[in-house]
Amino acid sequence: MNSRARRLTIPLTGALLVTGVIGATSGAQASASSPGDVVSSSASETPVEATSFWSPERMRRATDASRDLDLSVKGGTASKAAGRPDGKAGSVPPIGQEGGKTAKSKSVNLPNTVGRVFFTLPGANPADPKSWKYCSGSSIQGKYHNLVATSAHCVYDVKTDKFYDNWVFIPSYWDGDQAWNGKNPYGIYAAKWFNAHDDFVVKEDYDFDYAFVNVSSGYKVSWEKGSDGKWKPTIKNVGRLGDNVGGQGFAWNQKVKNDIFSFGYPAGLHPDGDKPFSGRTMKWCYGTAAAMPAAPQYNIQEHLGFKCAFTAGASGGPWLLKYKNSTRTGYINGVNSVAWDTDKNDRYDRISSPYFNTDTYKVYKAAANRWTK
């Protein structure tokens, strides 16, 4: 467990809570096979139920999850606590090379492992469009080829203290209709197990804003409108996520100043109201990571960041260390968590991630060894 001192946390709901005295929440039950600081919870729906829920219309109308949380920060000076390893550096290599090497290109070859995550708010009426949300994520190496890396706020709702419902991952999501009508070659993968750190679930500490989701075998879905005007799915099993798109590697306790590629599906507004992204296609940023300022409103003390104008919707997208354009693989060394306006001009100019340390590895290890059907 991270040993740094804990202070008062200001949850996004606005109430003050004293950290360290709250037990596990009712919405998240720890698995007996998980370490004490790893919270694991099973999904509420079956894979077919979750997959069938997401009709073309619902995906099209989903809004970014961060819009409800306002995960943005202005200004500040770099924190001296950011980027401190708490053990030996380690890594797990990527798998699959996503079907083999690709031709050399001067442009960035987008990784097939990255995609969009869709879910509904817990306890809300699933038929209400206001509950339809999305983030970004990536397939990551695991023993059973069934693992997705994303942000914790893309799996767990800090307002209700529950994991999200109807959670699915669509790798290589592209331009709306490509996810439907049989045009998505990789399938849709529904959550089976959510795995997050106790300090995020209990304390709303965004230094632990990462999660690893075990997904069931995927389905390719074709949608048709019936005579009654309702969308009806035809579902075909396509097998395991990692077998279809590969899985990025994983790295922890690395040095701070690394060159990083970040990928995701930004769609939200800048503070000045400008909306440069649609969320329908994958975007990327490249830069050198550095320590970010502390942000007490999210209990952030250890984030790293780099220059990137991503807006909401990119949350959960991977930071890839040593990314190879030829194989489209690298090592996930962070996830998009918070957008920053460091020069206070109402434009996001940096994206930040929790520093991946031994705590992160503990959550990853518990998830990477979890089997799903």
C-alpha positions in Angstrom: 0.0 0.0 0.0 1.3 3.5 -0.8 2.8 4.9 2.4 2.4 8.6 1.8 0.4 10.6 4.3 -3.4 10.9 3.6 -5.2 14.2 4.2 -8.8 15.3 3.8 -10.2 14.3 0.4 -12.6 16.5 -1.4 -14.9 14.2 -3.4 -16.4 15.4 -6.6 -19.8 15.4 -4.9 -18.6 18.3 -2.8 -18.8 16.7 0.7 -15.8 16.4 3.0 -14.8 12.9 4.2 -11.9 11.9 6.4 -9.9 9.3 4.5 -8.8 6.0 6.1 -11.9 5.5 8.3 -14.4 4.4 5.7 -15.0 0.7 5.0 -15.6 -0.9 1.7 -18.6 0.5 -0.1 -21.8 -1.4 -0.7 -21.4 -1.1 -4.5 -18.0 -2.9 -4.6 -17.3 -6.3 -3.1 -13.7 -7.4 -2.8 -13.0 -10.8 -4.3 -11.5 -13.4 -1.9 -8.8 -14.1 -4.4 -7.7 -10.4 -4.6 -5.0 -8.7 -2.4 -6.4 -6.5 0.3 -5.9 -3.2 -1.6 -7.5 -4.5 -4.8 -11.2 -4.2 -5.2 -12.8 -6.6 -7.7 -16.5 -6.7 -8.6 -18.4 -8.8 -11.1 -20.5 -7.2 -13.8 -24.3 -7.1 -13.2 -25.3 -8.2 -16.7 -24.5 -11.2 -18.8 -22.3 -10.6 -21.9 -25.2 -11.0 -24.2 -27.4 -8.6 -22.2 -24.7 -5.9 -22.1 -23.8 -6.3 -25.8 -27.4 -6.3 -26.9 -28.1 -3.2 -24.9 -25.9 -1.0 -27.1 -28.0 -0.4 -30.2 -26.6 2.0 -32.8 -28.8 4.8 -31.6 -27.6 4.4 -28.0 -23.9 4.4 -29.0 -24.5 7.4 -31.2 -26.1 9.4 -28.4 -23.7 8.4 -25.5 -21.8 11.3 -23.9 -18.4 11.3 -22.3 -18.3 10.2 -18.7 -16.0 13.0 -17.6 -18.7 15.6 -18.4 -20.4 14.6 -15.1 -17.2 15.0 -13.1 -15.4 18.0 -14.7 -12.0 16.3 -14.5 -9.9 19.4 -15.3 -7.3 21.5 -13.5 -5.8 25.0 -14.0 -2.3 26.1 -13.4 0.1 25.0 -10.6 3.7 24.1 -10.1 5.2 20.6 -10.4 4.8 18.3 -7.4 8.0 16.9 -5.9 6.2 13.7 -5.0 5.4 12.8 -8.6 7.1 9.9 -10.2 8.8 8.2 -7.3 9.3 4.5 -7.8 8.4 2.3 -4.8 10.3 -0.7 -5.9 12.1 -2.2 -8.8 11.1 -1.3 -12.4 9.3 -4.1 -14.2 7.5 -4.8 -17.5 5.4 -7.4 -19.2 5.9 -7.6 -23.0 3.0 -7.1 -25.5 1.4 -10.1 -27.3 0.2 -10.8 -30.8 1.8 -7.9 -32.6 -1.8 -7.3 -33.8 -1.6 -9.8 -36.7 2.0 -9.2 -37.7 4.2 -6.4 -38.8 2.8 -3.5 -40.9 4.4 -1.6 -43.7 6.6 1.3 -42.7 4.9 4.7 -42.6 5.8 8.3 -41.9 2.5 8.7 -40.2 1.5 7.0 -36.9 -0.1 3.6 -37.3 -3.0 3.5 -34.9 -3.1 0.5 -32.6 -6.0 -1.9 -33.1 -6.0 -2.6 -29.3 -7.4 0.9 -28.5 -11.1 1.4 -28.6 -14.1 3.0 -27.0 -15.8 1.9 -23.7 -19.6 2.3 -23.3 -21.6 1.9 -20.1 -24.6 3.2 -18.2 -24.8 5.0 -14.9 -25.5 2.6 -11.9 -29.0 2.8 -10.5 -30.2 5.0 -13.4 -33.0 4.1 -15.8 -31.0 2.5 -18.6 -33.6 3.7 -21.1 -32.7 7.3 -20.2 -30.2 8.7 -22.7 -28.6 10.7 -19.9 -27.3 7.4 -18.5 -25.5 6.4 -21.7 -21.7 7.2 -21.3 -18.4 6.4 -22.9 -14.6 6.5 -22.3 -11.5 5.0 -24.0 -9.4 2.0 -23.3 -7.0 -0.6 -24.6 -6.5 -4.4 -24.7 -3.5 -5.2 -22.5 -1.5 -8.5 -22.1 -3.0 -11.0 -19.6 -2.7 -14.7 -19.0 -6.1 -15.4 -20.5 -6.1 -12.7 -23.2 -9.2 -11.0 -21.7 -8.0 -7.7 -20.2 -8.7 -4.1 -20.9 -6.8 -1.2 -19.3 -8.7 2.1 -18.6 -9.2 4.8 -16.0 -10.9 3.9 -12.7 -13.4 6.7 -13.3 -14.4 4.9 -16.4 -15.5 1.8 -14.4 -16.6 3.2 -11.1 -19.1 6.0 -10.3 -17.8 8.0 -7.3 -21.3 9.6 -6.9 -23.1 6.4 -6.2 -20.2 4.3 -5.0 -21.0 1.6 -7.5 -19.4 0.1 -10.6 -21.1 1.0 -13.9 -23.7 -1.1 -15.7 -23.8 -2.5 -19.3 -20.0 -2.0 -19.7 -18.6 -3.0 -23.1 -15.3 -2.4 -25.0 -15.1 -2.0 -28.8 -11.5 -2.2 -30.0 -10.5 -0.2 -33.1 -13.9 1.6 -32.9 -14.2 3.9 -35.9 -16.8 6.3 -37.2 -20.0 5.2 -35.7 -21.6 2.7 -38.0 -18.4 0.7 -38.3 -19.2 -0.7 -34.8 -22.5 -2.1 -36.1 -24.0 -4.0 -39.0 -21.2 -6.6 -39.0 -18.5 -4.1 -40.0 -16.6 -4.3 -36.8 -14.0 -7.0 -37.5 -12.9 -7.5 -33.8 -16.2 -7.7 -32.0 -17.7 -6.1 -28.8 -16.5 -7.4 -25.4 -18.6 -7.1 -22.3 -17.1 -6.8 -18.8 -17.0 -9.8 -16.4 -14.8 -8.4 -13.6 -13.8 -4.9 -12.7 -10.5 -4.5 -10.8 -9.5 -1.2 -9.2 -7.4 0.1 -6.3 -9.0 0.5 -2.9 -7.7 4.1 -2.6 -9.8 5.1 -5.6 -12.9 3.2 -4.7 -13.0 4.2 -1.0 -11.1 7.5 -0.9 -11.7 8.9 -4.4 -7.9 9.4 -4.8 -7.1 10.1 -8.5 -3.5 9.0 -7.9 -5.1 5.6 -8.3 -7.2 6.4 -11.3 -6.6 3.2 -13.2 -8.5 0.0 -13.6 -8.2 -3.4 -15.4 -11.4 -5.1 -16.7 -11.7 -8.8 -17.5 -14.0 -9.2 -20.5 -15.8 -12.2 -21.8 -15.4 -13.5 -25.3 -16.5 -11.0 -27.9 -19.5 -10.9 -30.1 -19.8 -9.5 -33.6 -23.2 -7.7 -33.8 -25.4 -6.9 -36.8 -28.3 -4.6 -36.2 -31.5 -4.4 -38.3 -34.7 -2.4 -37.8 -37.7 -4.6 -37.5 -41.2 -3.9 -38.8 -42.0 -2.3 -35.4 -39.2 0.2 -35.9 -37.0 -1.3 -33.1 -33.4 -2.3 -33.5 -32.8 -6.0 -33.2 -29.3 -7.6 -32.9 -27.9 -10.8 -34.5 -24.9 -11.9 -32.4 -22.0 -14.2 -33.3 -19.2 -15.2 -30.9 -15.7 -14.2 -32.1 -13.5 -15.4 -29.3 -11.0 -13.8 -26.9 -10.0 -10.2 -27.1 -6.2 -10.8 -27.0 -6.5 -13.4 -29.7 -8.2 -11.0 -32.0 -6.2 -7.7 -31.5 -3.3 -8.7 -29.3 -2.5 -6.9 -26.1 -0.2 -4.0 -25.2 2.6 -4.6 -22.7 2.6 -3.2 -19.2 5.4 -1.2 -17.4 5.7 0.1 -13.9 8.2 2.0 -11.7 9.7 3.6 -14.8 11.6 6.9 -14.9 9.5 10.0 -15.3 11.0 11.6 -18.4 9.9 9.1 -21.0 8.6 9.8 -24.5 5.0 8.7 -24.6 2.3 8.2 -27.2 -1.3 8.6 -25.9 -4.4 7.4 -27.8 -8.0 7.9 -27.2 -11.4 9.2 -28.5 -11.7 12.9 -27.3 -15.0 14.6 -27.9 -15.7 17.1 -25.1 -15.4 20.9 -25.1 -12.5 23.0 -24.2 -13.3 25.4 -21.3 -13.8 28.2 -23.9 -16.5 26.2 -25.6 -14.5 25.0 -28.7 -15.2 21.4 -29.7 -12.4 20.2 -32.0 -13.0 16.5 -31.8 -16.1 14.3 -32.5 -15.2 11.1 -30.6 -16.0 9.1 -33.7 -12.3 8.5 -34.6 -9.1 7.7 -32.7 -6.7 10.5 -32.0 -3.1 10.5 -30.7 -0.7 12.7 -28.8 3.1 12.5 -28.4 5.4 14.1 -25.8 7.8 13.7 -23.0 6.3 13.1 -19.6 7.1 15.3 -16.6 5.8 15.8 -13.0 2.5 17.6 -12.8 1.3 19.9 -10.0 -0.7 18.6 -7.0 -4.5 19.0 -7.4 -6.2 18.8 -4.0 -9.7 18.6 -5.4 -8.8 15.1 -6.7 -6.2 14.3 -4.0 -3.6 14.2 -6.8 0.0 14.4 -5.7 1.8 12.0 -8.1 0.5 12.5 -11.6 2.7 12.8 -14.7 1.7 14.7 -17.8 2.8 16.0 -21.2 1.6 18.5 -23.8 -1.7 17.3 -25.4 -4.9 19.0 -26.2 -7.2 16.0 -25.6 -10.6 16.8 -24.2 -13.1 14.6 -22.3 -13.8 11.3 -23.9 -10.1 10.4 -24.2 -10.2 9.3 -20.5 -8.9 5.8 -20.1 -6.9 5.8 -23.3 -3.4 4.3 -22.9 0.0 5.9 -22.5 2.3 3.7 -24.6 6.0 3.6 -23.8 8.4 2.4 -26.5 5.6 2.3 -29.1 6.6 0.6 -32.4 4.9 1.9 -35.4 5.7 -1.3 -37.3 3.9 -3.6 -34.9 1.6 -1.0 -33.3 2.6 -2.2 -29.8 4.3 -0.8 -26.8 4.0 -0.8 -23.0 1.1 0.8 -21.2 2.7 3.1 -18.6 -0.3 5.3 -17.8 -3.9 6.1 -18.8 -5.5 9.4 -19.6 -7.0 10.7 -16.4 -7.2 14.5 -16.0 -7.1 17.4 -18.5 -5.0 20.5 -17.6 -5.1 24.1 -18.6 -1.7 25.1 -17.3 -1.5 28.5 -18.9 -5.0 29.4 -17.8 -6.2 30.4 -21.3 -9.4 28.2 -21.2 -7.7 25.6 -23.5 -6.5 22.2 -22.4 -2.8 21.9 -23.1 -1.8 18.8 -21.1 -3.1 15.4 -20.2 -2.1 13.6 -17.0 -1.9 10.0 -15.7 -1.3 8.4 -12.3 2.3 7.3 -12.0 2.3 3.5 -12.4 4.1 2.0 -9.5 3.9 -1.3 -7.4 0.4 -0.4 -6.3 -0.6 -0.4 -10.0 1.2 -3.7 -10.6 -0.8 -5.3 -7.7 -4.1 -4.4 -9.4 -2.8 -5.5 -12.8 -1.5 -8.8 -11.5 -4.8 -9.7 -9.8 -6.7 -8.9 -13.0 -4.1 -10.5 -15.4 -4.5 -13.9 -13.8 -8.4 -13.9 -13.7 -10.1 -16.3 -16.1 -13.4 -15.5 -17.8 -15.5 -17.6 -20.2 
